[in-house]
Amino acid sequence: MDFQQQSKAAIRASGGRITSQRELLIDLLAAHNDEIDAETLHQLASQHDPNINLATVYRTLHTLEAAQVITSHYVSTDHERKVYRINTKQDVFHFTCRRCGRMTTFNSPLVGQIKAALAAELGAVELTLCMCAGGLCAQCQAETAETG
């Protein structure tokens, strides 16, 4: 079953109907190869259907996330910005530079070690992790050293 089929099944299972607006959102998510926030998804959808509202976008994202068809991650250390992506069952994390705001996606073998430790300590399965890292990126460090 592909992403669109899984999404439609998740919406139906939650008691929802497959409206043209929900179908548009699903198609836009499928076509978007990277992470996307709700506001950007709303802007893209509005280009096709000016009547779509942000509440519809959030409700659809919430339904798809609850069904684990998509995942979300915070991309700011203060958890004010959330992005969504198709659930590939891979953990992705973000480093945000406090100076320039540049965001870098990363993964680390340490994530597997943390999951293994949590599984052993808690007996938990299907673990997900939310982690945001912040600091100065290499470029900002170099610029600070030059002016400092």
RORO-473134 format. One line per field, with one value per residue: residue in one letter; x, y, z of N, C-alpha, C, CB in turn; chain; residue number from 1. Coordinates in nm, 2 decimals, padded with zeros to 4 digits. Glycine has a CB too. Example, Ala and Ser with C-alpha at 12.3 -4.5 7.8 and 13.67 -1.06 7.14 Angstrom:
<sites>
residuo: (A	S) $
nx: (01.32	01.28) $
ny: (-00.57	-00.22) $
nz: (00.78	00.71) $
cax: (01.23	01.37) $
cay: (-00.45	-00.11) $
caz: (00.78	00.71) $
cx: (01.32	01.29) $
cy: (-00.33	00.00) $
cz: (00.78	00.79) $
cbx: (01.13	01.41) $
cby: (-00.45	-00.06) $
cbz: (00.90	00.57) $
cadena: (A	A) $
num: (1	2) $
</sites>
This chain:
<sites>
residuo: (M	D	F	Q	Q	Q	S	K	A	A	I	R	A	S	G	G	R	I	T	S	Q	R	E	L	L	I	D	L	L	A	A	H	N	D	E	I	D	A	E	T	L	H	Q	L	A	S	Q	H	D	P	N	I	N	L	A	T	V	Y	R	T	L	H	T	L	E	A	A	Q	V	I	T	S	H	Y	V	S	T	D	H	E	R	K	V	Y	R	I	N	T	K	Q	D	V	F	H	F	T	C	R	R	C	G	R	M	T	T	F	N	S	P	L	V	G	Q	I	K	A	A	L	A	A	E	L	G	A	V	E	L	T	L	C	M	C	A	G	G	L	C	A	Q	C	Q	A	E	T	A	E	T	G) $
nx: (00.08	00.07	00.17	-00.04	-00.27	-00.25	-00.28	-00.54	-00.68	-00.63	-00.76	-01.02	-01.05	-01.04	-01.29	-01.33	-01.40	-01.30	-01.23	-01.21	-01.02	-00.87	-00.76	-00.61	-00.42	-00.29	-00.18	00.00	00.17	00.27	00.41	00.61	00.93	01.07	01.09	00.81	00.63	00.32	00.21	00.35	00.26	-00.01	00.00	00.09	-00.13	-00.33	-00.28	-00.39	-00.64	-00.81	-01.00	-00.93	-00.86	-00.64	-00.70	-00.81	-00.58	-00.42	-00.59	-00.59	-00.32	-00.28	-00.45	-00.32	-00.07	-00.14	-00.21	00.03	00.13	00.25	00.53	00.63	00.85	01.02	01.18	01.32	01.49	01.33	01.09	00.89	00.85	00.73	00.78	00.67	00.68	00.67	00.64	00.91	01.02	01.27	01.48	01.52	01.71	01.76	01.99	02.02	02.15	02.22	02.29	02.27	02.05	02.04	01.94	02.03	02.00	02.05	02.18	02.28	02.49	02.47	02.21	02.08	02.21	02.10	01.83	01.85	01.94	01.72	01.52	01.62	01.62	01.36	01.19	01.06	00.91	00.92	01.03	01.04	01.23	01.27	01.46	01.63	01.90	02.12	02.33	02.64	02.70	02.96	03.03	02.94	03.10	03.35	03.32	03.27	03.52	03.68	03.60	03.62) $
ny: (-00.12	00.22	00.55	00.74	00.57	00.45	00.68	00.76	00.54	00.57	00.80	00.73	00.53	00.67	00.78	00.98	01.16	01.13	01.40	01.65	01.84	01.71	01.51	01.66	01.76	01.52	01.44	01.65	01.62	01.37	01.44	01.60	01.58	01.62	01.75	01.93	02.21	02.29	02.54	02.60	02.39	02.46	02.70	02.60	02.43	02.62	02.74	02.57	02.54	02.79	02.80	02.63	02.58	02.66	02.51	02.27	02.17	02.12	01.94	01.72	01.66	01.58	01.36	01.18	01.16	01.04	00.80	00.70	00.74	00.96	01.14	01.36	01.62	01.84	02.14	02.33	02.44	02.54	02.42	02.54	02.52	02.29	02.02	01.80	01.47	01.20	00.89	00.71	00.53	00.60	00.77	01.11	01.40	01.74	02.01	02.34	02.65	02.90	03.15	03.22	03.08	02.86	02.54	02.21	01.88	01.57	01.25	00.99	00.72	00.70	00.73	00.48	00.34	00.48	00.41	00.13	00.12	00.24	00.06	-00.17	-00.08	00.01	-00.18	-00.11	-00.09	-00.02	00.25	00.60	00.89	01.23	01.50	01.79	01.99	02.26	02.54	02.69	02.70	02.58	02.77	03.01	03.00	03.04	03.30	03.44	03.40	03.55	03.81	03.84) $
nz: (00.00	-00.09	00.01	-00.03	-00.04	00.22	00.37	00.31	00.40	00.67	00.73	00.68	00.87	01.10	01.10	00.93	00.62	00.28	00.14	-00.12	-00.05	00.15	00.00	-00.17	00.01	00.09	-00.16	-00.20	00.02	-00.05	-00.28	-00.18	-00.10	00.13	00.46	00.59	00.71	00.87	00.80	00.56	00.40	00.40	00.25	00.00	-00.06	-00.08	-00.32	-00.50	-00.41	-00.30	-00.09	00.12	00.46	00.74	00.97	00.86	00.75	00.98	01.11	00.93	00.92	01.19	01.21	01.03	01.15	01.40	01.30	01.23	00.98	00.89	01.04	01.30	01.39	01.61	01.52	01.64	01.93	02.13	02.08	01.92	01.65	01.42	01.21	00.94	00.79	00.56	00.71	00.74	00.91	01.00	01.22	01.24	01.31	01.42	01.40	01.50	01.43	01.66	01.59	01.31	01.24	01.06	00.97	01.02	00.92	01.08	01.17	01.40	01.51	01.78	01.85	01.81	02.02	02.24	02.21	02.25	02.51	02.64	02.58	02.71	02.98	03.02	02.91	02.68	02.35	02.00	02.00	01.98	01.93	02.03	01.95	01.97	01.87	01.94	01.88	01.78	01.44	01.21	01.03	01.15	01.38	01.27	01.17	01.40	01.53	01.36	01.39	01.65) $
cax: (00.00	00.15	00.14	-00.18	-00.36	-00.24	-00.34	-00.69	-00.73	-00.62	-00.87	-01.15	-01.05	-01.07	-01.43	-01.33	-01.43	-01.20	-01.27	-01.11	-00.92	-00.78	-00.69	-00.50	-00.31	-00.22	-00.10	00.11	00.27	00.34	00.50	00.71	01.03	01.14	01.00	00.73	00.55	00.17	00.19	00.39	00.16	-00.13	00.03	00.09	-00.26	-00.41	-00.25	-00.48	-00.78	-00.81	-01.09	-00.88	-00.82	-00.53	-00.76	-00.82	-00.44	-00.38	-00.67	-00.54	-00.18	-00.30	-00.50	-00.21	00.03	-00.19	-00.21	00.17	00.15	00.36	00.59	00.66	00.97	01.04	01.31	01.37	01.51	01.22	00.97	00.79	00.83	00.72	00.77	00.61	00.73	00.62	00.70	01.00	01.07	01.40	01.49	01.59	01.72	01.80	02.08	01.98	02.25	02.16	02.32	02.22	01.92	02.05	01.90	02.10	01.95	02.16	02.15	02.40	02.48	02.44	02.06	02.06	02.25	02.00	01.71	01.88	01.94	01.58	01.45	01.66	01.58	01.21	01.12	00.98	00.93	00.88	01.07	01.07	01.30	01.26	01.58	01.68	02.03	02.14	02.47	02.69	02.75	03.10	03.05	02.93	03.21	03.46	03.29	03.29	03.66	03.74	03.56	03.64) $
cay: (00.00	00.34	00.66	00.79	00.47	00.44	00.80	00.76	00.44	00.62	00.90	00.66	00.45	00.77	00.83	01.10	01.14	01.17	01.52	01.69	01.91	01.61	01.44	01.75	01.76	01.39	01.45	01.75	01.55	01.26	01.50	01.67	01.48	01.67	01.79	02.05	02.26	02.31	02.67	02.59	02.30	02.54	02.79	02.52	02.39	02.74	02.77	02.49	02.55	02.90	02.78	02.54	02.66	02.60	02.41	02.15	02.12	02.07	01.82	01.61	01.62	01.51	01.22	01.10	01.14	00.95	00.67	00.68	00.74	01.06	01.17	01.50	01.65	01.98	02.18	02.44	02.39	02.58	02.34	02.62	02.49	02.14	01.98	01.67	01.40	01.06	00.80	00.61	00.46	00.64	00.89	01.23	01.51	01.87	02.11	02.48	02.75	03.00	03.28	03.24	03.01	02.75	02.41	02.09	01.75	01.47	01.12	00.94	00.59	00.70	00.71	00.34	00.31	00.53	00.33	00.00	00.14	00.26	-00.07	-00.26	-00.03	00.03	-00.28	-00.04	-00.13	00.09	00.37	00.72	01.00	01.37	01.56	01.91	02.04	02.40	02.59	02.77	02.62	02.60	02.90	03.12	03.00	03.10	03.44	03.49	03.40	03.65	03.94	03.84) $
caz: (00.00	-00.10	00.10	-00.05	00.01	00.37	00.43	00.29	00.49	00.81	00.75	00.69	01.00	01.21	01.09	00.84	00.48	00.18	00.07	-00.22	00.02	00.22	-00.11	-00.22	00.11	00.08	-00.28	-00.17	00.11	-00.13	-00.38	-00.11	-00.06	00.25	00.57	00.56	00.82	00.84	00.73	00.42	00.33	00.37	00.14	-00.13	-00.09	-00.12	-00.46	-00.57	-00.35	-00.21	00.02	00.22	00.58	00.82	01.06	00.78	00.73	01.11	01.14	00.85	00.97	01.32	01.18	00.96	01.25	01.49	01.24	01.21	00.83	00.89	01.17	01.32	01.47	01.64	01.46	01.72	02.07	02.22	02.04	01.86	01.51	01.40	01.06	00.92	00.68	00.55	00.80	00.68	01.02	01.03	01.30	01.18	01.41	01.36	01.47	01.46	01.47	01.74	01.54	01.17	01.22	00.97	01.03	00.95	00.95	01.11	01.24	01.47	01.56	01.92	01.86	01.83	02.15	02.33	02.20	02.31	02.65	02.69	02.56	02.82	03.11	03.04	02.84	02.58	02.21	01.90	02.05	01.90	02.00	01.98	02.00	01.90	01.92	01.91	01.91	01.67	01.32	01.18	00.96	01.25	01.47	01.20	01.16	01.54	01.55	01.27	01.44	01.80) $
cx: (00.09	00.10	00.00	-00.28	-00.36	-00.30	-00.49	-00.75	-00.73	-00.73	-01.00	-01.16	-01.08	-01.21	-01.44	-01.37	-01.31	-01.25	-01.17	-00.99	-00.82	-00.70	-00.58	-00.39	-00.23	-00.13	00.02	00.21	00.34	00.44	00.62	00.81	01.10	01.04	00.93	00.65	00.41	00.15	00.23	00.30	00.03	-00.11	00.03	-00.05	-00.35	-00.39	-00.35	-00.62	-00.78	-00.90	-01.04	-00.83	-00.71	-00.58	-00.77	-00.68	-00.40	-00.46	-00.62	-00.41	-00.20	-00.35	-00.40	-00.10	-00.02	-00.19	-00.07	00.21	00.26	00.41	00.61	00.78	00.97	01.18	01.36	01.38	01.40	01.08	00.86	00.76	00.83	00.71	00.72	00.68	00.67	00.70	00.78	01.06	01.22	01.40	01.57	01.59	01.77	01.89	02.04	02.09	02.17	02.18	02.25	02.08	01.92	02.02	01.97	02.04	02.06	02.10	02.28	02.38	02.45	02.29	02.02	02.10	02.15	01.88	01.73	01.88	01.80	01.50	01.49	01.61	01.43	01.13	01.03	01.01	00.88	00.91	01.08	01.14	01.28	01.38	01.61	01.81	02.05	02.28	02.51	02.74	02.89	03.12	03.04	03.04	03.33	03.44	03.31	03.44	03.73	03.72	03.60	03.78) $
cy: (00.12	00.44	00.71	00.69	00.45	00.56	00.80	00.65	00.49	00.72	00.83	00.59	00.55	00.83	00.95	01.06	01.18	01.28	01.56	01.77	01.82	01.54	01.53	01.76	01.63	01.39	01.54	01.69	01.44	01.32	01.57	01.57	01.51	01.69	01.92	02.09	02.28	02.43	02.66	02.50	02.37	02.63	02.71	02.48	02.50	02.78	02.69	02.51	02.67	02.89	02.69	02.63	02.59	02.50	02.27	02.08	02.05	01.94	01.70	01.56	01.54	01.37	01.13	01.07	01.03	00.81	00.62	00.67	00.85	01.08	01.31	01.51	01.80	02.02	02.30	02.39	02.43	02.51	02.43	02.59	02.34	02.12	01.83	01.60	01.26	00.97	00.69	00.52	00.48	00.76	00.99	01.34	01.63	01.95	02.24	02.57	02.86	03.14	03.31	03.17	02.89	02.62	02.30	01.97	01.65	01.35	01.07	00.80	00.58	00.69	00.57	00.29	00.36	00.45	00.19	00.02	00.16	00.13	-00.16	-00.21	-00.02	-00.09	-00.23	-00.10	-00.01	00.23	00.48	00.82	01.13	01.44	01.68	01.96	02.18	02.44	02.68	02.68	02.66	02.73	03.02	03.12	03.07	03.25	03.51	03.50	03.52	03.79	03.96	03.89) $
cz: (00.00	00.00	00.09	-00.01	00.16	00.43	00.42	00.39	00.64	00.83	00.76	00.83	01.12	01.20	00.99	00.70	00.39	00.10	-00.03	-00.16	00.09	00.11	-00.16	-00.12	00.11	-00.04	-00.26	-00.08	00.03	-00.22	-00.31	-00.05	00.07	00.36	00.54	00.69	00.78	00.76	00.58	00.34	00.30	00.26	00.00	-00.16	-00.14	-00.26	-00.55	-00.53	-00.25	-00.09	00.14	00.34	00.66	00.91	00.99	00.77	00.86	01.14	01.06	00.89	01.10	01.30	01.12	01.06	01.35	01.43	01.20	01.06	00.81	01.03	01.18	01.40	01.49	01.58	01.53	01.86	02.16	02.18	01.99	01.71	01.48	01.25	01.05	00.79	00.67	00.64	00.73	00.78	01.05	01.12	01.24	01.29	01.34	01.46	01.41	01.51	01.54	01.67	01.40	01.15	01.12	01.04	00.95	01.01	00.98	01.17	01.30	01.51	01.71	01.95	01.88	01.97	02.26	02.33	02.27	02.46	02.71	02.68	02.68	02.95	03.13	02.98	02.73	02.44	02.12	01.95	01.95	01.99	01.94	02.04	01.91	01.95	01.86	01.95	01.80	01.56	01.29	01.12	01.06	01.35	01.40	01.19	01.30	01.57	01.48	01.33	01.59	01.83) $
cbx: (-00.10	00.15	00.24	-00.20	-00.33	-00.09	-00.29	-00.73	-00.65	-00.48	-00.87	-01.16	-00.92	-00.97	-01.48	-01.20	-01.56	-01.14	-01.30	-01.18	-00.98	-00.86	-00.79	-00.56	-00.37	-00.32	-00.19	00.06	00.19	00.24	00.43	00.65	01.14	01.23	01.08	00.63	00.61	00.09	00.26	00.54	00.13	-00.17	00.17	00.18	-00.32	-00.37	-00.11	-00.44	-00.83	-00.84	-01.22	-00.76	-00.94	-00.46	-00.89	-00.88	-00.35	-00.40	-00.82	-00.54	-00.09	-00.40	-00.62	-00.16	00.07	-00.34	-00.29	00.22	00.02	00.30	00.72	00.54	01.10	01.03	01.29	01.28	01.64	01.20	00.92	00.83	00.93	00.59	00.91	00.46	00.89	00.63	00.60	01.12	01.05	01.49	01.55	01.53	01.81	01.68	02.23	01.84	02.33	02.20	02.47	02.32	01.82	02.19	01.75	02.25	01.85	02.26	02.09	02.43	02.61	02.48	01.99	02.13	02.39	01.97	01.67	02.01	02.03	01.51	01.48	01.82	01.64	01.17	01.04	01.00	00.86	00.73	01.20	00.94	01.45	01.13	01.70	01.57	02.15	02.04	02.57	02.80	02.66	03.15	02.94	02.79	03.25	03.47	03.15	03.22	03.73	03.69	03.41	03.62) $
cby: (00.00	00.39	00.77	00.83	00.33	00.43	00.93	00.72	00.31	00.69	01.00	00.55	00.38	00.88	00.87	01.17	01.21	01.05	01.64	01.78	02.01	01.51	01.40	01.90	01.78	01.27	01.49	01.88	01.49	01.18	01.59	01.76	01.47	01.79	01.81	02.02	02.38	02.31	02.78	02.53	02.17	02.61	02.86	02.39	02.32	02.86	02.75	02.34	02.42	03.03	02.73	02.45	02.70	02.71	02.45	02.17	02.23	02.17	01.84	01.66	01.74	01.59	01.23	01.18	01.27	00.99	00.67	00.55	00.77	01.20	01.08	01.58	01.60	02.01	02.20	02.57	02.44	02.73	02.26	02.77	02.56	02.09	02.00	01.68	01.39	01.02	00.73	00.68	00.31	00.66	00.85	01.28	01.46	01.95	02.07	02.52	02.80	03.00	03.29	03.19	03.10	02.75	02.39	02.10	01.69	01.54	01.01	01.03	00.51	00.84	00.77	00.25	00.36	00.68	00.31	-00.05	00.27	00.37	-00.14	-00.26	00.12	00.15	-00.36	00.11	-00.26	00.07	00.36	00.78	00.96	01.44	01.46	02.03	01.94	02.49	02.47	02.87	02.64	02.49	02.92	03.11	02.85	03.04	03.47	03.41	03.27	03.65	03.97	03.71) $
cbz: (00.12	-00.24	00.09	-00.20	-00.06	00.41	00.35	00.15	00.48	00.83	00.63	00.58	01.02	01.21	01.22	00.84	00.43	00.09	00.16	-00.33	00.13	00.30	-00.22	-00.23	00.25	00.07	-00.40	-00.11	00.23	-00.20	-00.46	00.00	-00.17	00.22	00.70	00.44	00.89	00.97	00.80	00.41	00.42	00.50	00.16	-00.11	00.03	-00.03	-00.50	-00.55	-00.29	-00.28	-00.03	00.17	00.67	00.89	01.11	00.64	00.69	01.21	01.12	00.70	00.99	01.41	01.08	00.84	01.32	01.53	01.11	01.28	00.75	00.84	01.19	01.38	01.40	01.79	01.31	01.71	02.12	02.21	02.15	01.88	01.42	01.48	00.99	00.90	00.68	00.40	00.90	00.60	01.00	00.90	01.44	01.05	01.52	01.34	01.45	01.50	01.35	01.88	01.52	01.07	01.18	00.90	01.03	00.98	00.84	01.21	01.14	01.58	01.54	01.98	01.73	01.72	02.18	02.30	02.05	02.26	02.69	02.60	02.43	02.82	03.12	02.97	02.94	02.59	02.18	01.87	02.13	01.84	02.00	02.03	02.00	01.90	01.87	01.97	01.93	01.71	01.20	01.09	00.85	01.32	01.50	01.06	01.11	01.64	01.51	01.13	01.42	01.86) $
cadena: (A	A	A	A	A	A	A	A	A	A	A	A	A	A	A	A	A	A	A	A	A	A	A	A	A	A	A	A	A	A	A	A	A	A	A	A	A	A	A	A	A	A	A	A	A	A	A	A	A	A	A	A	A	A	A	A	A	A	A	A	A	A	A	A	A	A	A	A	A	A	A	A	A	A	A	A	A	A	A	A	A	A	A	A	A	A	A	A	A	A	A	A	A	A	A	A	A	A	A	A	A	A	A	A	A	A	A	A	A	A	A	A	A	A	A	A	A	A	A	A	A	A	A	A	A	A	A	A	A	A	A	A	A	A	A	A	A	A	A	A	A	A	A	A	A	A	A	A) $
num: (1	2	3	4	5	6	7	8	9	10	11	12	13	14	15	16	17	18	19	20	21	22	23	24	25	26	27	28	29	30	31	32	33	34	35	36	37	38	39	40	41	42	43	44	45	46	47	48	49	50	51	52	53	54	55	56	57	58	59	60	61	62	63	64	65	66	67	68	69	70	71	72	73	74	75	76	77	78	79	80	81	82	83	84	85	86	87	88	89	90	91	92	93	94	95	96	97	98	99	100	101	102	103	104	105	106	107	108	109	110	111	112	113	114	115	116	117	118	119	120	121	122	123	124	125	126	127	128	129	130	131	132	133	134	135	136	137	138	139	140	141	142	143	144	145	146	147	148) $
</sites>
